[in-house]
Amino acid sequence: MQPSRRRLLGAAALAAMLAGCGFQLRRPPELAWKRVFLSGFAEDSTLADELRRQLRASPGVTVAETPAEADLIVESLQDASEQVVAATTANSQISEMTLRARLRFRVRTPAGRDLIAPTELVQSRDMSYSESSALAKQHEAALLFRSMHADLAMQVLRRLAALGPA
């Protein structure tokens, strides 16, 4: 058998095994609420951007422009990202940082009925730090914040999916 044909057969066998075990790529949760309005987020909030992206990826869900045309309102009470010094060297140089992304939110109907009481979600990551590679560490922190925001947005979507229909 030729090497390319062996690879093709191997790939087909792997695909058949994965399909047989029920493997699927992770999909966004299906929401019973189809029009969601995001309220209280800052205009430059990367967490709000990630939440909009994940909401639009959910089947049949749109992000409403006004609260009046929404079925559900996700209201941000606090959306904060912070960097805290976790450890220093004997020379008082920073050696480790803790990055935190925090979202405090509530979910309500346009009529004002609370569906999810004020809830706080927090993600944190530890990161080593070195003055000699400060620019690279800034990029690493940005990637870690992006990852934490994606995790927080997915947690919010899972909570919305658990609400069920009105």
Buried (B, 14 or more C-beta within 10 A) or exposed (E): EEEEEEEEEEEEEEEEEEEEEEEEEEEBBEBBBBBBBBBBBEEEBBBBBBBBEBBEEBEEBBBBEEBEEBBBBBBBEEBEBEBEEBEEEEEEEBBBBBBBBBBBBBBBBBEEEEBBEEBEBEBBBEBEBEEEEEEEBEEBBEEBBBBBBBBBBBBBBEBBBEBEEE
